[in-house]
Amino acid sequence: MTASAPIHMGGERLMLDPAGVLAWPSRRLLCASDLHLEKGSHFAAAGRGFVPPYDTRETLLRLRSALARWRPARLVLLGDSFHDARGALR
């Protein structure tokens, strides 16, 4: 996996993680956005299988990897966690 890339904002060092998350080490915070869980199953149900049906598993594995790497005290999830309103039911 590619190494994390540092950025600096407001005197703070933030890390852009290759798992697609932002780590704020000094605050022990990890931030992820727009997970869009069950996006693949949504499109598969509509007959449009251009997103693999295992996208939720891959997304959660990347998030788990980032959690293990950074060991945050807080996890902030922004945006759309599920792709659609029925996503949590699939």
MMTF fields as JSON, N, C-alpha, C and O atoms, coordinates in Angstrom:
{
  "mmtfVersion": "1.0.0",
  "mmtfProducer": "UNKNOWN",
  "numBonds": 359,
  "numAtoms": 360,
  "numGroups": 90,
  "numChains": 1,
  "numModels": 1,
  "chainsPerModel": [1],
  "groupsPerChain": [90],
  "chainIdList": ["A"],
  "bondAtomList": [4, 2, 8, 6, 12, 10, 16, 14, 20, 18, 24, 22, 28, 26, 32, 30, 36, 34, 40, 38, 44, 42, 48, 46, 52, 50, 56, 54, 60, 58, 64, 62, 68, 66, 72, 70, 76, 74, 80, 78, 84, 82, 88, 86, 92, 90, 96, 94, 100, 98, 104, 102, 108, 106, 112, 110, 116, 114, 120, 118, 124, 122, 128, 126, 132, 130, 136, 134, 140, 138, 144, 142, 148, 146, 152, 150, 156, 154, 160, 158, 164, 162, 168, 166, 172, 170, 176, 174, 180, 178, 184, 182, 188, 186, 192, 190, 196, 194, 200, 198, 204, 202, 208, 206, 212, 210, 216, 214, 220, 218, 224, 222, 228, 226, 232, 230, 236, 234, 240, 238, 244, 242, 248, 246, 252, 250, 256, 254, 260, 258, 264, 262, 268, 266, 272, 270, 276, 274, 280, 278, 284, 282, 288, 286, 292, 290, 296, 294, 300, 298, 304, 302, 308, 306, 312, 310, 316, 314, 320, 318, 324, 322, 328, 326, 332, 330, 336, 334, 340, 338, 344, 342, 348, 346, 352, 350, 356, 354],
  "bondOrderList": [1, 1, 1, 1, 1, 1, 1, 1, 1, 1, 1, 1, 1, 1, 1, 1, 1, 1, 1, 1, 1, 1, 1, 1, 1, 1, 1, 1, 1, 1, 1, 1, 1, 1, 1, 1, 1, 1, 1, 1, 1, 1, 1, 1, 1, 1, 1, 1, 1, 1, 1, 1, 1, 1, 1, 1, 1, 1, 1, 1, 1, 1, 1, 1, 1, 1, 1, 1, 1, 1, 1, 1, 1, 1, 1, 1, 1, 1, 1, 1, 1, 1, 1, 1, 1, 1, 1, 1, 1],
  "groupList": [{"groupName": "MET", "atomNameList": ["N", "CA", "C", "O"], "elementList": ["N", "C", "C", "O"], "formalChargeList": [0, 0, 0, 0], "bondAtomList": [1, 0, 2, 1, 3, 2], "bondOrderList": [1, 1, 2], "singleLetterCode": "M", "chemCompType": "L-PEPTIDE LINKING"}, {"groupName": "THR", "atomNameList": ["N", "CA", "C", "O"], "elementList": ["N", "C", "C", "O"], "formalChargeList": [0, 0, 0, 0], "bondAtomList": [1, 0, 2, 1, 3, 2], "bondOrderList": [1, 1, 2], "singleLetterCode": "T", "chemCompType": "L-PEPTIDE LINKING"}, {"groupName": "ALA", "atomNameList": ["N", "CA", "C", "O"], "elementList": ["N", "C", "C", "O"], "formalChargeList": [0, 0, 0, 0], "bondAtomList": [1, 0, 2, 1, 3, 2], "bondOrderList": [1, 1, 2], "singleLetterCode": "A", "chemCompType": "L-PEPTIDE LINKING"}, {"groupName": "SER", "atomNameList": ["N", "CA", "C", "O"], "elementList": ["N", "C", "C", "O"], "formalChargeList": [0, 0, 0, 0], "bondAtomList": [1, 0, 2, 1, 3, 2], "bondOrderList": [1, 1, 2], "singleLetterCode": "S", "chemCompType": "L-PEPTIDE LINKING"}, {"groupName": "PRO", "atomNameList": ["N", "CA", "C", "O"], "elementList": ["N", "C", "C", "O"], "formalChargeList": [0, 0, 0, 0], "bondAtomList": [1, 0, 2, 1, 3, 2], "bondOrderList": [1, 1, 2], "singleLetterCode": "P", "chemCompType": "L-PEPTIDE LINKING"}, {"groupName": "ILE", "atomNameList": ["N", "CA", "C", "O"], "elementList": ["N", "C", "C", "O"], "formalChargeList": [0, 0, 0, 0], "bondAtomList": [1, 0, 2, 1, 3, 2], "bondOrderList": [1, 1, 2], "singleLetterCode": "I", "chemCompType": "L-PEPTIDE LINKING"}, {"groupName": "HIS", "atomNameList": ["N", "CA", "C", "O"], "elementList": ["N", "C", "C", "O"], "formalChargeList": [0, 0, 0, 0], "bondAtomList": [1, 0, 2, 1, 3, 2], "bondOrderList": [1, 1, 2], "singleLetterCode": "H", "chemCompType": "L-PEPTIDE LINKING"}, {"groupName": "GLY", "atomNameList": ["N", "CA", "C", "O"], "elementList": ["N", "C", "C", "O"], "formalChargeList": [0, 0, 0, 0], "bondAtomList": [1, 0, 2, 1, 3, 2], "bondOrderList": [1, 1, 2], "singleLetterCode": "G", "chemCompType": "PEPTIDE LINKING"}, {"groupName": "GLU", "atomNameList": ["N", "CA", "C", "O"], "elementList": ["N", "C", "C", "O"], "formalChargeList": [0, 0, 0, 0], "bondAtomList": [1, 0, 2, 1, 3, 2], "bondOrderList": [1, 1, 2], "singleLetterCode": "E", "chemCompType": "L-PEPTIDE LINKING"}, {"groupName": "ARG", "atomNameList": ["N", "CA", "C", "O"], "elementList": ["N", "C", "C", "O"], "formalChargeList": [0, 0, 0, 0], "bondAtomList": [1, 0, 2, 1, 3, 2], "bondOrderList": [1, 1, 2], "singleLetterCode": "R", "chemCompType": "L-PEPTIDE LINKING"}, {"groupName": "LEU", "atomNameList": ["N", "CA", "C", "O"], "elementList": ["N", "C", "C", "O"], "formalChargeList": [0, 0, 0, 0], "bondAtomList": [1, 0, 2, 1, 3, 2], "bondOrderList": [1, 1, 2], "singleLetterCode": "L", "chemCompType": "L-PEPTIDE LINKING"}, {"groupName": "ASP", "atomNameList": ["N", "CA", "C", "O"], "elementList": ["N", "C", "C", "O"], "formalChargeList": [0, 0, 0, 0], "bondAtomList": [1, 0, 2, 1, 3, 2], "bondOrderList": [1, 1, 2], "singleLetterCode": "D", "chemCompType": "L-PEPTIDE LINKING"}, {"groupName": "VAL", "atomNameList": ["N", "CA", "C", "O"], "elementList": ["N", "C", "C", "O"], "formalChargeList": [0, 0, 0, 0], "bondAtomList": [1, 0, 2, 1, 3, 2], "bondOrderList": [1, 1, 2], "singleLetterCode": "V", "chemCompType": "L-PEPTIDE LINKING"}, {"groupName": "TRP", "atomNameList": ["N", "CA", "C", "O"], "elementList": ["N", "C", "C", "O"], "formalChargeList": [0, 0, 0, 0], "bondAtomList": [1, 0, 2, 1, 3, 2], "bondOrderList": [1, 1, 2], "singleLetterCode": "W", "chemCompType": "L-PEPTIDE LINKING"}, {"groupName": "CYS", "atomNameList": ["N", "CA", "C", "O"], "elementList": ["N", "C", "C", "O"], "formalChargeList": [0, 0, 0, 0], "bondAtomList": [1, 0, 2, 1, 3, 2], "bondOrderList": [1, 1, 2], "singleLetterCode": "C", "chemCompType": "L-PEPTIDE LINKING"}, {"groupName": "LYS", "atomNameList": ["N", "CA", "C", "O"], "elementList": ["N", "C", "C", "O"], "formalChargeList": [0, 0, 0, 0], "bondAtomList": [1, 0, 2, 1, 3, 2], "bondOrderList": [1, 1, 2], "singleLetterCode": "K", "chemCompType": "L-PEPTIDE LINKING"}, {"groupName": "PHE", "atomNameList": ["N", "CA", "C", "O"], "elementList": ["N", "C", "C", "O"], "formalChargeList": [0, 0, 0, 0], "bondAtomList": [1, 0, 2, 1, 3, 2], "bondOrderList": [1, 1, 2], "singleLetterCode": "F", "chemCompType": "L-PEPTIDE LINKING"}, {"groupName": "TYR", "atomNameList": ["N", "CA", "C", "O"], "elementList": ["N", "C", "C", "O"], "formalChargeList": [0, 0, 0, 0], "bondAtomList": [1, 0, 2, 1, 3, 2], "bondOrderList": [1, 1, 2], "singleLetterCode": "Y", "chemCompType": "L-PEPTIDE LINKING"}],
  "groupTypeList": [0, 1, 2, 3, 2, 4, 5, 6, 0, 7, 7, 8, 9, 10, 0, 10, 11, 4, 2, 7, 12, 10, 2, 13, 4, 3, 9, 9, 10, 10, 14, 2, 3, 11, 10, 6, 10, 8, 15, 7, 3, 6, 16, 2, 2, 2, 7, 9, 7, 16, 12, 4, 4, 17, 11, 1, 9, 8, 1, 10, 10, 9, 10, 9, 3, 2, 10, 2, 9, 13, 9, 4, 2, 9, 10, 12, 10, 10, 7, 11, 3, 16, 6, 11, 2, 9, 7, 2, 10, 9],
  "groupIdList": [1, 2, 3, 4, 5, 6, 7, 8, 9, 10, 11, 12, 13, 14, 15, 16, 17, 18, 19, 20, 21, 22, 23, 24, 25, 26, 27, 28, 29, 30, 31, 32, 33, 34, 35, 36, 37, 38, 39, 40, 41, 42, 43, 44, 45, 46, 47, 48, 49, 50, 51, 52, 53, 54, 55, 56, 57, 58, 59, 60, 61, 62, 63, 64, 65, 66, 67, 68, 69, 70, 71, 72, 73, 74, 75, 76, 77, 78, 79, 80, 81, 82, 83, 84, 85, 86, 87, 88, 89, 90],
  "secStructList": [7, 7, 7, 7, 3, 3, 3, 3, 3, 6, 6, 3, 3, 3, 3, 3, 3, 6, 6, 6, 3, 3, 3, 3, 4, 4, 4, 6, 3, 3, 3, 3, 3, 7, 7, 7, 5, 6, 2, 2, 2, 2, 2, 2, 2, 6, 6, 7, 7, 7, 1, 7, 6, 6, 2, 2, 2, 2, 2, 2, 2, 2, 2, 2, 2, 2, 2, 2, 2, 2, 7, 7, 1, 3, 3, 3, 3, 3, 1, 7, 1, 5, 1, 1, 6, 6, 4, 4, 4, 7],
  "xCoordList": [0.85, 0.0, 0.898, 1.962, 0.465, 1.188, 1.209, 0.273, 2.263, 2.377, 1.402, 0.981, 1.055, 0.206, 0.971, 2.196, 0.227, 0.835, 0.43, -0.759, 1.393, 1.057, 0.603, 1.094, -0.335, -0.713, -0.768, -0.936, -0.631, -0.661, -1.754, -1.822, -2.602, -3.692, -3.804, -3.866, -3.828, -4.001, -2.965, -3.26, -1.763, -0.708, -0.783, 0.011, -1.722, -1.887, -1.413, -1.562, -0.849, -0.413, -1.514, -1.871, -2.041, -3.059, -2.442, -1.513, -2.963, -2.42, -3.5, -4.577, -3.193, -4.073, -3.684, -2.595, -4.565, -4.281, -4.739, -5.789, -3.975, -4.363, -5.674, -6.227, -6.179, -7.479, -8.622, -9.789, -8.291, -9.319, -9.851, -10.955, -9.077, -9.488, -8.475, -7.362, -8.884, -8.011, -7.727, -8.649, -6.458, -6.074, -5.547, -4.801, -5.941, -5.462, -4.782, -5.39, -3.53, -2.848, -2.845, -3.06, -2.611, -2.526, -3.856, -3.879, -4.948, -6.283, -6.807, -7.902, -6.007, -6.408, -7.779, -8.665, -7.927, -9.184, -8.974, -7.967, -9.933, -9.937, -11.252, -12.31, -11.19, -12.373, -12.523, -11.569, -13.727, -14.046, -15.357, -16.18, -15.543, -16.8, -17.31, -16.558, -18.609, -19.286, -18.918, -18.402, -19.185, -18.895, -19.768, -19.317, -21.0, -21.949, -22.062, -21.985, -22.246, -22.405, -23.604, -24.627, -23.462, -24.487, -24.787, -25.873, -23.871, -24.039, -24.108, -24.933, -23.245, -23.227, -24.527, -25.031, -25.086, -26.339, -27.5, -28.438, -27.446, -28.476, -28.507, -29.569, -27.34, -27.283, -27.539, -28.139, -27.093, -27.343, -28.843, -29.344, -29.559, -31.008, -31.723, -32.791, -31.134, -31.726, -31.224, -31.546, -30.431, -29.923, -28.732, -28.374, -28.122, -26.944, -25.768, -25.497, -25.084, -24.014, -22.647, -21.672, -22.545, -21.237, -20.398, -19.228, -20.972, -20.216, -20.232, -21.301, -19.077, -19.065, -19.965, -20.036, -20.653, -21.576, -20.88, -21.547, -19.56, -18.818, -18.188, -17.246, -18.685, -18.087, -18.19, -17.283, -19.269, -19.41, -18.325, -17.711, -18.092, -17.045, -15.681, -14.934, -15.361, -14.07, -13.951, -12.891, -15.022, -15.018, -14.77, -13.964, -15.469, -15.307, -13.931, -13.384, -13.368, -12.009, -10.981, -10.049, -11.15, -10.243, -10.369, -9.369, -11.601, -11.821, -11.207, -10.566, -11.402, -10.82, -9.299, -8.672, -8.719, -7.267, -6.777, -5.778, -7.48, -7.106, -7.275, -6.453, -8.325, -8.532, -7.393, -6.921, -6.96, -5.85, -4.546, -3.726, -4.364, -3.129, -3.036, -1.979, -4.128, -4.099, -4.55, -4.195, -5.319, -5.808, -6.439, -6.018, -7.448, -8.036, -8.898, -9.404, -9.05, -9.991, -11.388, -12.392, -11.436, -12.715, -12.703, -11.689, -13.844, -14.057, -15.207, -16.293, -14.975, -16.009, -16.367, -15.5, -17.648, -18.143, -19.034, -20.029, -18.675, -19.402, -20.1, -19.711, -21.109, -21.74, -22.671, -23.308, -22.734, -23.659, -23.027, -22.126, -23.501, -22.986, -23.559, -22.835, -24.855, -25.488, -25.84, -26.182, -25.754, -26.011, -27.462, -27.741, -28.39, -29.811, -30.516, -29.93, -31.751, -32.493, -32.683, -32.794, -32.722, -32.933, -31.622, -31.639, -30.508, -29.211, -28.964, -28.374, -29.404, -29.175, -29.963, -29.652, -30.966, -31.788, -31.22, -31.66, -30.24, -29.684, -28.466, -27.874],
  "yCoordList": [-1.175, 0.0, 1.241, 1.253, 2.244, 3.509, 4.172, 4.019, 4.894, 5.587, 6.755, 7.304, 7.119, 8.287, 9.551, 9.605, 10.565, 11.842, 12.925, 13.102, 13.645, 14.702, 15.981, 16.331, 16.662, 18.018, 18.841, 18.286, 20.135, 21.009, 22.06, 22.736, 22.182, 23.16, 23.761, 23.035, 25.064, 25.737, 25.329, 25.273, 25.047, 24.64, 23.188, 22.752, 22.441, 21.029, 20.137, 20.478, 19.007, 18.019, 16.971, 16.293, 16.851, 15.859, 14.872, 15.209, 13.659, 12.631, 12.123, 11.707, 12.165, 11.595, 10.131, 9.812, 9.26, 7.829, 7.179, 7.544, 6.227, 5.581, 4.798, 4.426, 4.543, 3.883, 4.848, 4.454, 6.113, 7.095, 7.828, 8.371, 7.847, 8.539, 9.621, 9.648, 10.503, 11.558, 11.265, 11.089, 11.217, 11.002, 12.307, 13.037, 12.587, 13.746, 13.195, 13.126, 12.808, 12.087, 12.799, 12.147, 14.107, 14.796, 14.794, 14.958, 14.611, 14.554, 13.126, 12.893, 12.164, 10.753, 10.597, 9.917, 11.244, 11.271, 10.73, 11.016, 9.952, 9.44, 9.863, 9.733, 10.364, 10.878, 10.202, 10.115, 9.729, 9.138, 9.753, 10.179, 9.797, 10.362, 9.57, 8.898, 9.674, 9.101, 7.644, 7.292, 6.8, 5.372, 4.719, 3.805, 5.174, 4.639, 3.125, 2.434, 2.607, 1.173, 0.669, 1.346, -0.503, -1.189, -0.498, -0.673, 0.26, 0.875, -0.202, -0.125, -1.198, -2.278, -3.055, -3.376, -3.366, -4.124, -3.287, -3.829, -1.988, -1.091, -1.167, -1.34, -1.037, -1.071, -2.466, -2.608, -3.504, -4.878, -5.167, -5.808, -4.698, -4.904, -4.205, -4.64, -3.125, -2.378, -2.893, -2.323, -3.976, -4.54, -3.796, -3.995, -2.953, -2.199, -2.583, -1.928, -3.634, -4.169, -3.596, -4.344, -2.275, -1.702, -1.443, -1.078, -1.624, -1.56, -2.973, -3.576, -3.519, -4.889, -5.044, -4.14, -6.178, -6.374, -6.513, -6.52, -6.623, -6.763, -5.443, -5.446, -4.33, -3.028, -2.688, -2.06, -3.086, -2.8, -3.51, -2.917, -4.759, -5.521, -4.857, -4.697, -4.478, -3.833, -2.498, -2.173, -1.737, -0.446, -0.649, 0.058, -1.619, -1.87, -2.448, -2.17, -3.243, -3.76, -2.629, -2.618, -1.68, -0.526, 0.31, 0.77, 0.499, 1.268, 0.544, 1.171, -0.766, -1.545, -1.456, -1.338, -1.512, -1.399, -0.045, 0.03, 1.012, 2.358, 2.486, 3.119, 1.894, 1.932, 1.215, 1.685, 0.092, -0.646, 0.138, 0.121, 0.815, 1.575, 2.81, 3.087, 3.544, 4.821, 4.718, 5.579, 3.696, 3.526, 4.807, 5.299, 5.346, 6.608, 6.418, 5.328, 7.485, 7.505, 7.835, 7.466, 8.547, 8.952, 8.673, 8.851, 8.234, 8.028, 8.931, 8.865, 9.766, 10.669, 10.202, 10.107, 9.911, 9.511, 10.624, 10.986, 11.157, 12.267, 11.809, 10.806, 12.527, 12.279, 11.08, 10.768, 10.422, 9.309, 7.993, 7.482, 7.444, 6.146, 5.037, 4.135, 5.105, 4.139, 4.83, 6.012, 4.082, 4.658, 5.105, 6.141, 4.32, 4.659, 4.267, 3.6, 4.676, 4.488, 3.017, 2.694, 2.125, 0.71, -0.066, -1.279, 0.616, -0.049, -0.85, -1.929, -0.344, -1.049, -2.351, -3.213, -2.503, -3.716, -4.82, -5.967, -4.487, -5.5, -6.162, -7.038],
  "zCoordList": [0.0, 0.0, 0.0, 0.619, -0.679, -0.745, 0.635, 1.42, 0.914, 2.201, 2.284, 1.265, 3.496, 3.726, 3.368, 3.472, 2.944, 2.549, 3.545, 3.811, 4.093, 5.048, 4.351, 3.278, 4.978, 4.581, 5.866, 6.953, 5.748, 6.919, 6.739, 5.712, 7.752, 7.744, 9.139, 10.131, 9.208, 10.493, 11.527, 12.721, 11.073, 11.99, 12.432, 13.266, 11.888, 12.24, 11.099, 9.925, 11.455, 10.469, 10.327, 11.29, 9.117, 8.788, 7.809, 7.076, 7.803, 6.922, 5.974, 6.402, 4.677, 3.666, 3.521, 3.044, 3.93, 3.954, 2.651, 2.123, 2.122, 0.865, 0.947, -0.087, 2.149, 2.289, 1.994, 2.014, 1.721, 1.402, 2.62, 2.591, 3.681, 4.904, 5.25, 4.725, 6.137, 6.642, 8.112, 8.909, 8.46, 9.856, 10.437, 9.784, 11.661, 12.402, 13.655, 14.723, 13.513, 14.593, 15.943, 16.966, 15.985, 17.281, 18.028, 19.247, 17.32, 17.938, 18.041, 18.552, 17.548, 17.497, 16.833, 17.349, 15.68, 14.949, 13.541, 12.894, 13.085, 11.719, 11.086, 11.7, 9.873, 9.189, 7.83, 7.058, 7.552, 6.251, 5.781, 6.591, 4.474, 3.974, 2.784, 2.077, 2.591, 1.427, 1.188, 0.127, 2.18, 2.039, 0.968, 0.276, 0.827, -0.159, -0.075, -1.091, 1.147, 1.333, 0.541, 0.438, -0.003, -0.803, -2.13, -2.682, -2.635, -3.953, -5.035, -5.945, -4.929, -5.917, -5.945, -7.021, -4.769, -4.736, -5.261, -5.845, -5.061, -5.598, -7.121, -7.72, -7.739, -9.198, -9.745, -10.81, -9.033, -9.481, -9.493, -10.418, -8.471, -8.403, -9.549, -9.98, -10.038, -11.152, -12.501, -13.543, -12.481, -13.727, -14.298, -15.459, -13.506, -13.958, -13.07, -12.063, -13.447, -12.617, -12.905, -12.971, -13.082, -13.39, -12.14, -12.253, -10.955, -9.701, -9.128, -9.033, -8.744, -8.229, -7.005, -6.173, -6.888, -5.767, -4.418, -3.384, -4.407, -3.151, -2.713, -1.92, -3.209, -2.881, -1.397, -0.852, -0.735, 0.693, 1.489, 2.376, 1.178, 1.877, 1.699, 2.664, 0.479, 0.209, 0.944, 1.479, 0.967, 1.671, 3.164, 3.768, 3.755, 5.187, 5.514, 6.582, 4.611, 4.825, 4.799, 5.603, 3.877, 3.839, 5.111, 5.662, 5.569, 6.793, 7.993, 8.837, 8.07, 9.167, 9.164, 10.217, 7.983, 7.854, 8.369, 9.086, 8.002, 8.46, 9.974, 10.637, 10.518, 11.97, 12.699, 13.734, 12.162, 12.775, 12.671, 13.589, 11.564, 11.329, 12.23, 12.797, 12.362, 13.085, 14.535, 15.34, 14.896, 16.266, 16.828, 17.876, 16.133, 16.597, 17.844, 18.111, 18.585, 19.705, 19.192, 19.802, 18.046, 17.446, 15.955, 15.279, 15.457, 14.027, 13.611, 14.188, 12.62, 12.109, 10.706, 9.837, 10.485, 9.169, 8.642, 9.27, 7.504, 6.894, 5.622, 5.023, 5.216, 3.923, 3.929, 4.935, 2.792, 2.578, 3.012, 2.347, 4.131, 4.564, 3.694, 3.272, 3.427, 2.533, 1.233, 1.214, 0.147, -1.172, -1.312, -1.917, -0.75, -0.868, 0.43, 1.283, 0.572, 1.818, 2.182, 3.365, 1.205, 1.477, 1.614, 1.824, 1.498, 1.539, 2.801, 2.741, 3.94, 5.206, 5.283, 6.106, 4.446, 4.451, 3.567, 3.652, 2.714, 1.808, 2.397, 1.767]
}
